[in-house]
């Protein structure tokens, strides 16, 4: 018995819309931070905590969703997660203290973590290995729209209706997505799928395979490169170049546009180029980009174009390698598709958090911490991209199945 193939026309657009839950937790909140800081009389550390707690909770919640969906099915976990997101939005809207805001933000993130993880697992169930790369690429392209429009929507809401309206907006959109999921997303986990193994054993089984580990680690390193460049560029635009925040927002569009271009390339090459080649290509492009940017920065050439054009190519590299790497990771062990999807998202969030924080610890107002941090992430991304490629070539020479 195989997984159902949904025939309703709402399935694909609703599945894609679920991906917007994540950006509503992260990117929609960016313009809220300074306003909520004043309104709730928060310190800088407390204001930052209301953001970072969401990243932390989302990273670890993805692991639970992946594992639990393999055991109990995709649909109940999806509907539960979306409901938790709505509950968290209500608490954040009514927050009068930092404690209440942190609780609301944490619940928002725990609920939103169901989005990317379960969307990829459902796509794997429905579209199968043959069409999975293209499905993930299209879903990721839709997800990228969130970071492009969320800060603009959030700023507009704050200016016209006040900062709490951002959480009402999240509640409204999240409610519509929940209704759509209830009506259009059936259970896709195969009924004859054997019960999943326990949590630690399952993750240990997956990470014990070098090929799988390389596929899920690379997105974390690439996300670390992107977030380091984005964070550093924000500071340099203000401190070194004395540019207005609005100009930073305009240049920032190069990041999601680059990611969309990379995903478009992935959709065109899906089924024509093997996963290992495309993952390595993303690692090579990222390494070359970082090397060129570092050469300009260390020679004293600091301008918006030197900061943001490399960001375009770094996110393009992500868009090229991510769909292929995630598809390959989720086909490694058919019994643990949900766990594999959860680990992939977890590594992205964790890698981004670790290396952006590393840059924050090293930052001293010069370009050297940026160069050092991105050199580390680019080299690790290249190595993790090369490992599956080398293993594939070795298998082909020996005549073993890849």
N, C-alpha and C positions, 0 to 999 in steps of 0.2 A: 504494500500500500504506500503510495507516495503522498506528498504534500498537496493540498488543494491548489488549483490555479484560478485565482479570483477572476470572475468574468465581469464584475460591475465596473463601470467607467470611472467611479470615484476612487477606486483602490490606489492607483498610481499617484494622483494629485494629493490625496490624503496622506499617503505614506511619505511623500516629499514634504508636506506641510509640517509633519511631526518634527522634522529636522530643525524647524525654526524655534523650537522650545529652548534649545541650548543658547543661541544668540540672545534670546530675551533675558536670560539669566546673566550673561556676561556683558555683551556689547550694549544692550539697552540701558544698563546700569551705569555706564561710564559717566554720562552727564549728570547723573543723580548724586554722585559722590560728594562734590564740593557743596552742593545745595543742602543735602541732608546733613552734612557736617555742621553747617551753621544752624539749621533748624533744630537739630537734636542736641546741639552743643557738644559735639564730639571732638576728641583730640585727633591729631593726624593719624596716630596709631589705630585708634578705634575706627576711624573712617576707612582706613585701608583694610582693617579686619573684616568689615562688612562686604568687601569685595573678595579678599583672599579666601575667606571661609567657604565661599561658593565654589571656587576652583578646587579646593581640597576635597570637599564633600562630593562634588561631581566625579572627580577622578576615582575615588574608592567605591562610590555607588555603582559605577559601570561594571565593576567586577561582580558585584552581587546580582545585578540584573542579568548579566550573561549566563551565570551559572544557574540561577533560579529558573530562567526561561527554558533552559535545556531540560529541566526536571518537570516543571509545572506548566509549560507552554508559554507562547509569546503574548497572546491576547490578554490574559489576566494581569500579567506584569505590566504591560503597556497601559492598560486602563487604570491600574493602581498608581503607576508613576505619574500619569497626567493629573490624576486627582490630588496627589500629594503636592504637585506644582501649584495647583489652584489654591490649596489650603495655605501653602507658604506665601503666596501672593497676598492673600487676605491679611495674614499676620504682619507682613512687611508694610502693607498699606496703613495698618492701624498702629504701627510702632511709635512709641513715645520715648523709648530708651534704647541704648545701644544693645542691651541684652535681647530685647524683643526683636530688634532689627536683625541681629545675627541669627536668631532662631528662624525668623521668616526667610532670610536669605538661604540658610542651610537647607530648609525644607524645599524651597524653590529648586535648589541645585540637585538635591536628592531625587526629586521628582523628574527634573529635566534630564537627568542622566539616562532615563529610559529611552530618550529620543534616538541619539545616534547609534547606541548599542543595539537596540531591538529593531530599528529600521534596517540595519545591515543584516541582522540575523533573519528577519522576515524576507528581505530581498534574496538572501541565499536559499531559503526554503522554496521560494516561489519561482525564481528565475534559473536556478541551477548553475553549475560551474560554467556552462557555455556562454551565458549572458550576464554573469555576475559582475564582471569588470565594467561593462557598459552601464549596468544598473547602478553600481556604486558611484561611477563617475557622474551620472546625471543627478543622483541624489545629493552628491557633494556640491555640484554646481548650484543646486537649489539652496542648499545650506549656506553657501557663500553669499547669497543675497542678504541674509540676516545681518552679518557684520557690515555690509555696505549701507544698509538703510537704518539699522537700529539706532546708532548714535544721532542721526538726523531726526528720526521720529521722537526719540527721547528728549532731545533739546527743544523741539517744537512743542511737545506736551508740557514741558517744564515752564517755558516762556508764556504759554497761553493759559494753562489750567493748574499749574503748580506741580511740585515734584511728586506728590502722592498719586497724581493721575497716571504716572508711568506704571504703577502696580495695578491700577484699574484697567489699563490697556492690556497688560499681561494677563489679567484675569479674564477679560473679554476674549482675547485671541486664544488663550489656552482653553477656555470653555468651548469655543467653536471647534477647535482641533479635537477635543475630547469627544464631542458629539459625532464628528466625522469619523473618528477612529472606531467608535462604538457601532456605527452604521456600516462602515465600509471595510474594516480590517477583520477578517475571520481568523480563526486559529490556523496557523500555517505549519506548525511543528508536526511532522509525520506521526500518525497515530501508532504506527508499528515501530517507532524509534525506541531503542532500548533505553531503560532508565539511565540517566547520567550518573557518573561517579561522584564521590563527595568532592567538596570544594577544593581542598588543598591537594588531594590526589589528582584531580583534573587539571588544575593549573600547573602542578608539578610535571604531569605527563606532557603537557603542551610545551612548557619552557625547557623541558629536557631534550627537545628536538632542536638542534642548532639552526636548521633551516627556518623553522617557525619563529624562534627567538629573533633571528636577524630580520625577518619580515615585520615583526611588531616593534622592534627597537628603532628601526630607521625613521618612522614617522615622529617618534619622540625627539630624536636628534634634530630632524628638520624643523619641527615646531620650535625647538629651542633656538635654532638659528633665526627663525622668523621673529619670535618674540623679543629676542635680544636686539635685533636691528630696529624693531618697532619702538621698543622702550628707549634705546639710546637716541634714536632720531627725534623722539619727542623732547628729550632734554636738550639736545644739541640745537634744535631749531629755536628754542627759547634762550638758552644760555650762551651759545657761541655765535649764532646767526641773528639773534634778536628778531625773529619772525613771529607774526601773530598766530594765535591758535587756529584761526580759520584757515590759514595757509597750510598748516600742518594737516588739517582735515582733508584739504583738497589733494595734497600729495599722497596722503594715506590711501586714497582710492587705488593707487598703483598696486597695493598688496592684494586685495581681493580680485582685481582685474587680472593680475598675473596668475592667480590660482584658477580663475575661470578659464584662462587660455590653456593652462596645463591640463585641466579636466577635459576641455574640448579636444585636445590632442589625444588624450586617453580614449575618448569615445571613438575617434577616427581609427585608432590602431588596435582597438579591442578585437581579439580573435585573429589578428594578423601578426602580432609580435608576442613572444612568450613573456610571462610575468617577470622572470628573472632579468631579462634584458632591459625592460622598462624601469624596474626598480634600480638597477645599476645606472641607467641613464639619468634618473633623477639625482642620484648621489653625485655623479660626475658634474652635472650642471651646477649643483649647489656648491661644490668645492671650487670650481672655476670662478663662479660669481664672487664667492668670499675672497678668493685670492686677488681678484682684480680690485674689488672694493678696498681691501686692506692696503694694496699698493698705493692707491690714490690717497687714502687717509694718512698713511705713514709719510707720504711725501708732502703733506701739508695742504692738499686739495680737499677742502671741506665745503660742500655746497648741498642744497636740497637734492640736486640730481645725483650726487655721489652717495647720498644717504638712501634715497628712495628707488632709484632705478635698479640697483642691485636687489632691493626688496622685491621688485617685480619678478626678477628671474629666480630668486629663492622660492617664492610662492609658486611660480610656474613649475619649478622642480618638484615641489610638493604635489601639485596637481597631476604631474606626469606619473610619479611613482606610487602615490597613495592608493588609488583604486586597484592597481595591479598587486601591490603588496598585501592589501587587506583581503582581496579575493583569494590570493594564494594562501594566506594564513588560515582563512576560514574553510578551505578545502583540504587542509592538512589532516584533520581528523573529523569525519562526518558526525561522530557521536557528540562532539564538543563545539558545535558551531557557535552557540551562544557565548560560551566561555572565550572562544577565540575572538569574537567580535568585541567582547568586554575588555579583554586584555589589550586589543589594538587601541581602543579609545583611551583606556587607562594610561598606556604608555605615552600617547600624544599629550594628554594633560599633565602627566607627571614630568615628562621631559621638558615641556615648556616652562613649568613652574620651577624646576631645579635650575635650569640654565639662565632664565631671566633673573632669578634670585642671585645666582652666582655673579652675574654682571652687576647687580645692585650692590653686592658686597665689595666688588673690585672698583666700582665707578669712582673716579677722582677728578672728573671734569675734562679729561683728555680722551683721545681716541684709542689709546692702547688697551684699556679693558674690553672695548668692543672688538678689537682685532683679536685679542687673546681668546675671548669666549667663543666667537664665531669660528675661529680656527679649530678649536676643540670639537665643536658640534659638527662642522663640515667634515673633518677627518673621520669622526665616528660614523657619520652618515654614509660616507664613501665606503668605509670598511664593512658596515652592516649590509650595504647594497651589493658589495662584491662577493660576500660569502655565499649566498644562494646561487649566484651566477657561476662561481667556481665549482660549486658542488654539482650543478647541472652539467657543466662541461665534462667534469670527471665521470659522471654517470653515463653520458653519451659515449665517451671513449671506451668505457668498460662494457657497454652494451646493456647496462642495468636501466630499469625504468626510472625516469627522473622523479 
